[in-house]
Amino acid sequence: MRLHVNGSWIELDDAWVEETLLSALREALGLVGAKFGCGVGLCGACTVLVDARPQRACLLQAGALGGARIETIEGLRGDGGDGVPHPVQQAWLDASVPQCGYCQAGQVMATVALLRRLPKPDDADIDAALAGNLCRCGTQQRIRDAVHRAAAATGGRS
């Protein structure tokens, strides 16, 4: 089985065909940014981009994604290369968003998708795009602030 993950084609043993994308990413590929939360697609901790759209990796069968472009938080890159945070990640840091951090990869990936689709979102756009990503630490206001910061920093290119 082949998957296109973070810009590269990766060969996986066929044993992963019927597993979830989340399991394949975490266990077979060591990409642990997407987290197992609820396991039924409600919390958003496992959000990755599949063909540029935010998707719950816990709900997707790995074997069904052979031609899809999958992007995880590990695949985000800043303009400066290795070690430089993506503008959304930098905005998260600047706004002091993370507390426990468990939901953050999913929040960041959903934000990247939002800004690629809608470069200058308003509060209602942000709330709608991130409604399915739960944060139990209560950082929603800082998340919204970070999205606005990222939108300003990228000038519409996320």
N, C-alpha and C positions, 0 to 999 in steps of 0.2 A: 504494500500500500504506500502511496506517495501523498504527502501533504505539502502545500505551499505555505510555509510559515515564516513570517518576518522577512520576506523577500527571497527565501531560499527553498528549493525543493528538498524535502527530507524523506528518506525511505524509512518506513516503519514495518515491523514484523506484522504479518497478517493477523496475528492474535489480537491486534488493537482495532480491527475493523468494526466490531460490534460494541466497543467500549465508547464511553462519552468522549467528546473532544477534550473536556476538562481533564479526565483521567489520562488521556494520551499526552496532553501538553505537560501535565505535572509529573506523571510517573515515567513515561517513555522518553520525553524530551528534556526533563528537568527545568521546564519553564514554570516556575511556581508563583508567578505574580498573580494570576487568576486564582481566586480562592474558592474552596468548597464552603458554601454557606448553608442554604436551605436544601439544595439538591432538587428543587422543583421549579427553578426559574423565577422565583419571586423576589429575591433579595438583591440581585445584581452583582454580588461579589465575584462572580465568575465571568463577568462581561469581557468579551474580546470583540474585535471587528472581523466580520466575515464579509468579504467583498464590500468593505468600507461601511458596513452597517453594524451597529452594536447588537450582539447576539449573546444569549446565555449559553456558555460552553457546557453547562451541566445537562442541557436538554438536547444537544446535538450529537448525533452518532458520528464518530470519527470517519468511518468508512464512506459516509455519504458526502464528504467534503473534498474529494479528490481534485476537483478543478477550481475550488474556491481559494481566494487569497485570504489568509488568516493573519491577523496582526494582533500581537499581545503587547502588554506594557513593556516587555523586554525589547521589543522591536522599535519602540519610539526612540528617535534620535533628535538631538538638538542640531543647530546649524554648524556648530563648531566641531562635530565629530565625537569620538569616544570621550565619555565622561561629562559631556555637556548635556544638561537636562533638556528635554523637549520643552518648548515654551509653556505648555499646559502644566508640566511637572514643576517648572520654575515658578509659575503663578501659584501653584499649590504651596510651595515652600514660602514664597513671599507673603501669602495670606495666612500662614500658620494653620493650614487646614488639618493636617493629620493629628489625631489623638491616638486611638488604638491602631489605626491604619488598616484594619482588616478590609474595609470596603473601598479603600482608596484606589486600587488598580482599576476596579470596575467603574468608579466615578470618573477617573481620568480618561479611560477609554471611551466612555459615553460622551464626555466633553469633547474629546478629539473629533469624534464623529459629528457632533453638533456643530462645531466650528468649521468643519470642512463643508458642511451642508449650508450653514447659516453663519457667516462670518461675524455678524454684529447682532447677537441675540439680545432680546430684552429679558426682563425678569420672568415674564410668563413663558417665553421660549425655553429658558433655562429650567424652570420648574417642570415644564412638560417633558423635556428631554431626559431629565434626571429623576423623574417621579418614581420609576421602578428600581432605583438604586437606593437601598436603605442605609442610613447612617444612624446607628443607635447612640453615638456619642453626642449628637446634637450639633454637628458642625455645618448644618445646611446653609446658614447665613454666610459663613466663611467660604463654603464651596461656591455659592453664588458670586461672592466677591472675586474669588479666584478665576471663575469663568470670565467675568468682565475684564479682569487684568490680562488674561490670556488673549482675549479677543483684541484688546488694545495693543498688546505686544506683537501679535502676529499680523495685524493689519489686514486680516482676512485670509492669511495663509497658515493653516495649522497642519 
